[in-house]
């Protein structure tokens, strides 16, 4: 049975962690750096028939075939543009390797408990189920994403749901 976390517990749990900051459109997001295996430049992918639009296809990563998800398409952030800044973040989610296309990667940052605020309920396309909270660094705001939960969600269909 999954236990319900209080906001204070969630904030303490993520505070002091390092987050990889990346951009999608005009917004900055953050994911736990420990889930990141590597960061690569965007390269052509092999399309898979009947795959959802947000699954760009697959790439061969040193002999391992991995699915690549375009987060701009997944979050309905307009038409994706692939340029020299576009990167693929290679994630390791419970032993499954997945690629995630983002506009750019900016930095790795550590957040203190005071810098993490609870995520507001908004009822948007980006469900707050996948948000850990909002990290504030001076004038910047990072939308902190629970990448495990997002990548293992039923609508992604990439990874078996995590055991509760």
C-alpha positions in Angstrom: 0.0 0.0 0.0 1.4 3.4 -1.0 1.8 5.7 1.9 0.6 9.3 1.6 3.4 11.8 2.1 2.8 15.1 3.8 4.1 18.2 2.0 6.7 18.7 4.7 8.0 15.2 4.3 8.1 15.4 0.5 10.0 18.7 0.8 12.5 17.3 3.2 12.9 14.2 1.1 13.9 16.1 -2.0 15.8 18.9 -0.3 19.6 18.6 -0.5 19.2 16.5 -3.6 20.9 17.5 -6.9 18.7 18.2 -9.8 19.5 18.3 -13.5 17.8 21.5 -14.9 16.5 21.3 -18.5 14.2 23.5 -20.6 11.1 22.6 -22.5 9.8 25.7 -24.3 10.1 28.6 -21.9 9.9 26.6 -18.7 12.6 25.0 -16.7 12.2 21.6 -15.2 14.4 19.6 -12.8 14.9 15.8 -12.3 16.9 13.9 -9.8 20.5 13.7 -11.1 20.8 10.1 -9.8 18.3 9.0 -12.5 20.5 10.4 -15.3 22.9 8.0 -16.9 24.2 10.4 -19.6 23.4 13.4 -21.8 23.8 13.1 -25.6 23.2 15.3 -28.6 20.0 14.6 -30.5 20.4 12.1 -33.3 18.0 10.6 -35.7 15.8 7.9 -34.3 14.2 4.8 -35.9 10.4 5.2 -35.9 8.3 2.4 -34.6 5.0 1.8 -36.4 1.8 2.5 -34.3 3.8 4.1 -31.5 2.2 7.1 -29.8 3.4 10.5 -31.2 5.4 11.4 -28.1 7.6 8.2 -28.6 10.0 9.4 -31.3 11.3 6.0 -31.9 14.4 4.0 -30.7 18.1 4.5 -30.8 21.0 2.0 -30.4 23.0 3.0 -27.4 26.1 0.9 -27.4 24.2 -2.3 -28.3 21.1 -1.5 -26.2 17.9 -0.5 -28.1 16.2 2.2 -26.0 12.9 4.1 -26.6 13.1 7.9 -27.0 10.3 10.1 -25.7 9.9 13.7 -26.8 8.7 15.6 -23.8 7.6 18.6 -25.8 5.1 16.4 -27.7 4.1 14.6 -24.5 3.3 17.9 -22.7 1.7 19.6 -25.8 4.3 22.4 -25.8 4.1 23.2 -29.5 5.9 21.9 -32.5 9.3 20.5 -31.6 12.4 22.0 -33.2 15.6 20.0 -33.3 18.7 22.2 -33.3 22.2 22.1 -31.9 20.9 22.6 -28.3 18.4 19.7 -28.4 19.6 16.9 -26.2 18.6 13.4 -25.2 18.8 12.7 -21.5 19.4 9.0 -21.0 17.6 7.9 -17.9 17.9 4.7 -15.8 14.5 4.1 -14.3 14.5 0.9 -12.2 17.0 -0.7 -14.5 15.2 0.3 -17.7 17.0 2.7 -20.0 14.9 5.4 -21.6 15.9 8.5 -23.6 14.1 11.8 -23.1 14.3 14.6 -25.7 14.5 18.2 -24.2 15.2 21.6 -25.7 18.4 22.1 -23.7 20.1 21.3 -20.4 21.3 24.1 -18.2 23.0 23.0 -15.0 22.9 20.8 -11.9 21.7 22.4 -8.8 21.2 21.5 -5.1 18.0 22.6 -3.4 17.6 23.3 0.3 14.2 22.6 2.1 13.5 26.4 2.0 13.9 26.4 -1.8 11.2 23.7 -2.3 7.6 24.7 -2.4 4.6 22.3 -2.8 3.1 22.0 -6.3 -0.2 23.8 -6.7 -3.2 21.9 -8.0 -3.9 23.2 -11.6 -5.7 20.5 -13.5 -3.5 21.0 -16.5 -2.1 18.6 -19.1 0.9 18.2 -17.0 -0.6 16.4 -14.1 0.6 17.4 -10.6 0.8 13.7 -9.9 4.2 13.9 -11.6 5.3 17.1 -9.9 7.3 16.8 -6.7 7.2 20.6 -6.2 8.7 23.9 -7.3 12.3 24.7 -6.7 13.2 28.4 -6.4 16.7 29.6 -7.0 16.8 33.4 -6.9 14.6 34.5 -9.9 14.5 31.0 -11.4 11.8 28.5 -10.8 12.3 24.8 -11.5 9.3 22.5 -12.0 10.5 19.4 -10.1 9.4 16.2 -11.9 9.1 12.7 -10.4 10.6 11.1 -13.4 10.1 7.6 -12.1 6.4 8.1 -11.7 6.1 9.9 -15.1 8.0 7.3 -17.1 6.3 4.4 -15.4 2.8 5.9 -15.8 0.2 3.8 -17.8 -0.1 6.5 -20.5 3.6 6.3 -21.2 3.5 2.5 -21.5 7.3 2.3 -21.3 8.0 0.8 -18.0 5.9 -1.5 -15.8 4.3 0.5 -13.0 6.5 0.7 -10.0 5.5 -1.5 -7.1 3.8 0.7 -4.5 
